[in-house]
Amino acid sequence: MTHPEQVVLLDDNGSAIGVADKVAVHTTDTALHLAFSCHVYNESGQVLVTRRALSKQTWPGVWTNSFCGHPAPDEDIASAIARRAADELGIVVTGLEVILPDFRYRAVDASGIVENEVCPVYRAFTTSVVAPNPAEVAEFAWVDPASLATAAAAAPYAFSPWLGWQLAQLG
């Protein structure tokens, strides 16, 4: 029997206060919870961007960072990142580094579903061939980081709001 994916609930100071099923948390009144974003680079210095699967509950079909996820209760972030990299993209990541440790955001999808996350942002590297999980990723591309920043600024509606905010903070 598989158990539903759980997320770590947080108070306004970012301290863990409990756990909840992921599907029960992402609503029109989403509780603050712990997540992460990861930007994956290749040997050529390009960053991997992914287009969210059309079946995703929030922001279906928009382009975003390489991948995101939620650490399970009692799972360290590095292990959660490795797990999601494999699950979403079929890749192994190395050289994990936190680049925005205090990133936090709240965004409301067109459907009314709210994302409300303390979401540290990481950079990692891969030499793996990307093999995306179609339930998570519709398509992907390796792009020049400066070109990504320009595109996200020019057409923010085509990208996840958190990616735009992350790129702005990264400069």
ABEGO torsion letter per residue (X at the ends): XBBBBBBBBBBAAGBBAEBBBAAAABBABBBBBBBBBBBBBBAAGBBBBBBBBAABABGBGBBBBABBBBBBBGBBAAAAAAAAAAAAAGBBBBGBBBABAABBBBBBBAAGBBBBBBBBBBBBBBABBBBBBAAABABBBBBBAAAAAAAAAABAAABBAAAAAAAAAAX
